[in-house]
Amino acid sequence: MAAPKGNQFAIGNSGRDKKWDSVDTLQKDIDDYFESCDKNLVFAGHKSDGTEIFKAKPLPYTIEGLCESLECDRDTLLNYQKTEGYEEFFGTIKRAKNKIQRQKVENGLLGDSNATITIFDLKNNHGYKDKTEVETTEIIKPEKIEFEGEN
């Protein structure tokens, strides 16, 4: 017998309330993450009067960084992207992951990121796969075998 609607054990609800009560709330948190990456500052030295100098150095977007900013783990993020009961959030998570993926691909093409790490990440977080094709051109000819005593 299925649990009554609204019950904590109904489909799409593991007993916890959703972390975000609306798509807008989730989108704001995602936007805050991207903005924090874009506005990252690093120490660049001191002026002659001793004042510290900082320069802008954007951080790369990552699934792990997004999860840390959202205070959730990757599984929670996947639930909000694919699990029944979370349909209203699917597009929001997909757009965020696409933005992360786009930055990785573009940084890889520009040579601004380590190729090995980029390939690993794209395979593990964005569904990329290596495709191997094998083409065989060897021709096998049947051999005639003769036995002694045959006519």
N, C-alpha and C positions, 0 to 999 in steps of 0.2 A: 504494500500500500504506500503510495507517495505521500510525502509530508505536505500538510496544508500550505497554501500560498502564504508567504510572509513568515513562515516558520524558519528558524535559523538553519534547518537542515534541507531546505528546499533546493532544487537544482540551481547551480550558479552561486550558491552561498555555502561556504565551508564552515559557517558558524560565526564568522567575523563580519563586522560591518566593512563596507568598502572604504579604502583609504581616502578616495576622492569622491565627494558626493555629486560632482557635476563635471562635465567635460571642460567647462570654463576654468574651474579650479585647477584641474590637471594641466590644462594648456598654459595657465599662468606660471605654474611651477616649472614646466618644461622651458618656457621662455626665459625664466629667471636663470636656469642652468646655462642656456646658450649665451645669454648676456654676460654672465659671470666669466665664461670662457673667453668671450670677445674682449672683455675689459681687463683681463689679467695684466698686472704690472710686475716687472722684475727690477731689482736694484741695478742701477747702471753706474754708480759711483758717487762722488761728492763734488760739490761746487767749491770754489776757492774759499768761501766763507764757512764751509763745513756742512752745508745743507745737503741732504741726500737727494740724489737724482734717480728717478724711476722712469723706465720706458715701457711702452706697451708691447706685450708679447702674448698674443692670443694663445690659449691652450687648445690642443686638438679636442674635438668632440669625441666622446667614447660612450658606449653603452654602460660601462662600469661607472664612469663619471656621472652619467645621467641618473643611474640607480642610486648612487651615493647622495646626489643632490636631492632626489625624490625620497630618500630614506626608505628604500625598498631594495629587494634583491632582484636578480634577473628573472627568477620564476614568477614573482609578483608582476613584473613588467609584462612577461609573456601571457599571464592570465588576463591582464587588461587588454591584450592585443588579440587573443584567440578564444577565450573561454566563454561558454554559454552563460548569459547573465550579465556580460560586460560589453555587449555589442555597441553601446553608445560610445565607448572609448576606443574601439578598433582603429578608426581613421586617425585619431589624435596620436596614438602610439606609432602607427605606421608612418605618418609624416615626420615625426621626430627621428625615427630610425633611418628614414630616407635621407634626412638632412645630415645625419652622422655619416652615413654611407657615402653620400656625395662628397663630403669634405675629405674623407679618406681616399677615395678614388682620385680626386683632383690633386691632393697633396702628393699622392704616389706618382701621378703623371708629371707633375712639376718637379719631382725629385726632392720634395721637401719632407719626405718621411722615409723611414727604413723600409725597403721593399719587402723584406722577409716578414717583418711584423705586420705590415699592411696586408700581405697575402694571407697570413695566418688569421688575422682578425676578420677579413672579409669572408673567409671560408667558415669560420666558427660563429660569427654573429650575423652574417648577411646572406647566407645560403649559396655563396659562390662554390663551384666545384671544379676540380681539374678533370679534364676530359682526355682520355687516352684512346687513340684509334690505332688498330693494328691492321695492316694490309699485307696479305700473303699473296705472292705471285709465283711461288714454286709450282712447277708442273710435275705431277707424279705419273710416270708411265708404267703400266703393268708389264711385268716381265714374264716371258714364257719360260716355264720350268719344265725341263724334260727329265724323265726318270728312265733309268736303264730298264730294258725289258718291255717298254711301251712301243707300239707300232706307230 
